[in-house]
Amino acid sequence: MQKAWRIFKKIFLWLFLLQFAYIVVCKWINPPITLTQVSSIVHSYGLHRDYVSFSEMSPNIKLAVMASEDQLFPDHNGFDIKAIKKAMKYNSKHVTKVRGGSTISQQVAKNVFLWQGRSYVRKGLETYFTFMIEKAWSKKRILEMYLNVAEMGKGVFGVQAAAKNYFNKDAKNLSRAEAAMVAAALPNPKVYTIKPMSSYVAKRYPEIMRQMDNLEGDDAIDGLTK
């Protein structure tokens, strides 16, 4: 029993060191593949992905995802407690229609290091990885990673692949409206399609554009769009 415990502790230590090293490495290097991308291949959606640097992304798409997904992104420590409480209250009343309260940082933690789905284990690990990347990475790096790994359609990952697939242009050339359309699809990109445009995206993207107008001019937001 004592020998098994020692082996377990060694395995745990090595796993901890490896994941810590991977977090540090991902501060500068993009992940070779993620579990969500593997799942996309397994389910025959394919993998369309082309990592680009932060400077190769349009300021419009950076602003659009913050306006749509996480307006407090520049200011929080990885968690938006008010949004989480609001989502929990909504979900307690709507059993079949679940609303998330995740920040961009939490979504990066899930997309890069974990798997999709809902469980207490995954949520606990997501909290840990969110805390770690907020400490180890800059806000620009977190936003850059989000825009490179987020699923934006069936088999489409990252803003460069989305820009090419939907608008036949590079991510750096996305217009304000196009960026808002991409952001509108993010909550459920397999259902909220851009081409053909779903009714949800058609309704949602003008709202995102209005939020973009409201956020523009904020020093913290503007600092992350350049």
C-alpha positions as CSV (number, residue, x, y, z in Angstrom):
1,M,0.0,0.0,0.0
2,Q,2.8,2.4,0.9
3,K,4.6,1.6,-2.4
4,A,1.5,2.3,-4.4
5,W,1.0,5.6,-2.6
6,R,4.6,6.6,-3.5
7,I,4.1,5.7,-7.1
8,F,0.8,7.7,-7.1
9,K,2.6,10.7,-5.6
10,K,5.4,10.5,-8.3
11,I,2.9,10.3,-11.1
12,F,0.9,13.2,-9.7
13,L,4.1,15.3,-9.3
14,W,5.1,14.6,-12.9
15,L,1.7,15.4,-14.2
16,F,1.7,18.7,-12.3
17,L,5.1,19.6,-13.6
18,L,4.2,18.7,-17.2
19,Q,1.0,20.8,-17.2
20,F,2.8,23.7,-15.5
21,A,5.5,23.6,-18.2
22,Y,2.9,23.4,-20.9
23,I,1.2,26.5,-19.6
24,V,4.5,28.4,-19.6
25,V,5.3,27.1,-23.1
26,C,1.9,28.3,-24.4
27,K,2.8,31.8,-23.3
28,W,4.8,32.0,-26.5
29,I,3.9,28.9,-28.6
30,N,0.5,28.0,-29.9
31,P,-0.8,24.5,-29.0
32,P,-0.2,21.9,-31.7
33,I,-3.7,20.6,-31.3
34,T,-6.5,20.7,-28.7
35,L,-9.0,18.1,-27.5
36,T,-11.9,20.0,-29.2
37,Q,-10.0,20.0,-32.5
38,V,-9.3,16.2,-32.1
39,S,-13.1,15.7,-31.5
40,S,-13.8,17.7,-34.7
41,I,-11.6,15.4,-36.7
42,V,-13.2,12.3,-35.1
43,H,-16.7,13.5,-35.9
44,S,-15.7,14.1,-39.5
45,Y,-15.9,17.9,-39.4
46,G,-12.3,18.2,-40.3
47,L,-9.8,20.8,-39.0
48,H,-9.4,24.1,-40.7
49,R,-7.0,26.2,-38.7
50,D,-4.3,28.7,-39.4
51,Y,-2.7,30.5,-36.4
52,V,-1.9,34.2,-36.9
53,S,-0.2,36.7,-34.6
54,F,-2.1,39.3,-32.7
55,S,-1.0,42.0,-35.1
56,E,-2.5,40.0,-38.0
57,M,-6.0,40.2,-36.5
58,S,-8.3,43.1,-37.3
59,P,-9.0,45.5,-34.4
60,N,-12.6,44.9,-35.3
61,I,-12.6,41.2,-34.3
62,K,-10.8,41.9,-31.0
63,L,-13.4,44.5,-30.2
64,A,-16.3,42.3,-31.4
65,V,-15.5,39.3,-29.2
66,M,-15.0,41.5,-26.1
67,A,-18.3,43.3,-26.8
68,S,-20.1,40.0,-27.3
69,E,-18.4,37.6,-24.9
70,D,-16.7,39.5,-22.1
71,Q,-17.0,43.3,-21.8
72,L,-15.0,43.3,-18.5
73,F,-12.2,41.3,-19.9
74,P,-9.5,44.0,-19.5
75,D,-10.4,44.5,-15.8
76,H,-11.2,41.2,-14.2
77,N,-8.9,38.5,-12.9
78,G,-10.3,35.8,-15.1
79,F,-13.8,35.5,-13.5
80,D,-16.9,37.7,-13.7
81,I,-18.7,36.9,-10.5
82,K,-21.8,38.9,-11.5
83,A,-22.1,37.1,-14.8
84,I,-21.7,33.7,-13.1
85,K,-24.4,34.5,-10.6
86,K,-26.7,35.7,-13.3
87,A,-26.2,32.6,-15.4
88,M,-26.8,30.3,-12.3
89,K,-30.0,32.2,-11.6
90,Y,-31.2,31.9,-15.2
91,N,-30.2,28.2,-15.4
92,S,-32.2,27.3,-12.2
93,K,-35.3,28.6,-13.9
94,H,-34.6,27.3,-17.4
95,V,-33.6,23.6,-17.1
96,T,-33.5,22.9,-20.9
97,K,-31.9,26.1,-22.0
98,V,-28.5,26.6,-20.3
99,R,-26.7,30.0,-20.3
100,G,-23.0,30.3,-19.7
101,G,-21.3,33.0,-17.6
102,S,-17.7,32.2,-18.7
103,T,-15.2,34.9,-19.4
104,I,-12.8,34.9,-22.4
105,S,-10.1,33.6,-20.0
106,Q,-12.3,30.7,-18.9
107,Q,-13.0,29.8,-22.5
108,V,-9.3,29.8,-23.3
109,A,-8.6,27.5,-20.3
110,K,-11.3,25.1,-21.6
111,N,-10.4,25.3,-25.3
112,V,-6.7,24.9,-24.9
113,F,-6.2,22.6,-21.9
114,L,-9.5,20.7,-21.5
115,W,-12.5,19.2,-23.2
116,Q,-16.1,20.4,-24.0
117,G,-19.0,19.4,-21.8
118,R,-20.4,20.1,-18.4
119,S,-19.1,18.4,-15.2
120,Y,-17.8,19.5,-11.8
121,V,-14.4,17.9,-12.6
122,R,-14.0,19.9,-15.8
123,K,-15.3,23.1,-14.1
124,G,-12.8,22.7,-11.3
125,L,-9.9,22.2,-13.7
126,E,-11.2,25.1,-15.8
127,T,-11.0,27.3,-12.6
128,Y,-7.4,26.2,-12.0
129,F,-6.2,26.8,-15.6
130,T,-8.0,30.1,-15.7
131,F,-6.2,31.3,-12.6
132,M,-2.8,30.0,-14.0
133,I,-3.1,31.7,-17.4
134,E,-4.2,35.0,-15.8
135,K,-1.0,34.9,-13.7
136,A,1.4,33.6,-16.4
137,W,0.1,35.3,-19.6
138,S,-0.8,38.8,-20.6
139,K,-4.3,39.9,-21.5
140,K,-3.2,40.3,-25.1
141,R,-1.9,36.8,-25.2
142,I,-5.1,35.4,-23.7
143,L,-7.2,37.3,-26.3
144,E,-4.8,36.2,-29.1
145,M,-5.1,32.6,-28.0
146,Y,-8.8,32.8,-27.8
147,L,-9.1,34.2,-31.4
148,N,-6.8,31.4,-32.7
149,V,-8.4,28.4,-31.0
150,A,-12.1,29.2,-30.6
151,E,-14.4,27.1,-32.8
152,M,-16.1,29.3,-35.3
153,G,-18.0,26.8,-37.4
154,K,-18.0,23.1,-38.1
155,G,-14.3,22.2,-38.3
156,V,-13.4,25.9,-38.4
157,F,-11.0,27.1,-35.7
158,G,-9.7,30.5,-35.2
159,V,-10.3,33.9,-36.8
160,Q,-8.0,33.4,-39.8
161,A,-9.8,30.2,-40.9
162,A,-13.2,31.9,-40.3
163,A,-12.2,34.9,-42.3
164,K,-11.0,32.8,-45.2
165,N,-14.0,30.4,-45.1
166,Y,-16.8,32.9,-44.8
167,F,-15.5,36.1,-46.4
168,N,-12.5,35.0,-48.5
169,K,-10.1,37.4,-46.9
170,D,-7.5,37.5,-44.1
171,A,-8.4,38.1,-40.5
172,K,-6.6,41.5,-40.5
173,N,-9.1,42.7,-43.1
174,L,-12.3,41.8,-41.4
175,S,-14.8,44.7,-41.5
176,R,-16.8,45.8,-38.4
177,A,-19.9,43.9,-39.6
178,E,-18.0,40.7,-40.5
179,A,-16.3,40.7,-37.2
180,A,-19.7,41.1,-35.4
181,M,-21.0,38.1,-37.4
182,V,-18.1,35.9,-36.3
183,A,-18.6,37.0,-32.7
184,A,-22.4,36.3,-32.9
185,A,-21.7,32.7,-33.9
186,L,-19.4,31.9,-31.0
187,P,-21.9,30.7,-28.4
188,N,-22.8,27.7,-30.6
189,P,-21.0,27.9,-34.0
190,K,-22.4,24.6,-35.3
191,V,-25.9,25.9,-34.9
192,Y,-25.4,29.7,-35.2
193,T,-24.0,29.6,-38.7
194,I,-22.6,32.5,-40.7
195,K,-23.0,30.9,-44.2
196,P,-25.8,30.4,-44.6
197,M,-26.6,33.0,-42.0
198,S,-28.8,31.7,-39.2
199,S,-31.7,33.8,-37.9
200,Y,-29.8,34.1,-34.6
201,V,-26.7,35.6,-36.2
202,A,-28.8,37.9,-38.3
203,K,-30.5,39.3,-35.2
204,R,-27.5,39.2,-32.9
205,Y,-24.7,40.8,-35.0
206,P,-26.2,44.3,-35.2
207,E,-26.6,44.3,-31.4
208,I,-22.9,43.4,-31.1
209,M,-22.0,46.3,-33.4
210,R,-23.9,48.7,-31.1
211,Q,-22.0,47.3,-28.1
212,M,-18.8,47.8,-30.1
213,D,-19.7,51.5,-30.5
214,N,-20.4,51.7,-26.7
215,L,-17.0,50.2,-25.8
216,E,-14.9,52.0,-28.2
217,G,-13.0,54.9,-26.6
218,D,-12.5,53.0,-23.3
219,D,-8.7,53.1,-22.7
220,A,-8.5,49.6,-21.4
221,I,-10.5,48.2,-24.3
222,D,-8.6,50.3,-26.9
223,G,-5.3,49.0,-25.5
224,L,-6.3,45.5,-26.3
225,T,-7.5,46.1,-29.9
226,K,-4.2,47.5,-31.2
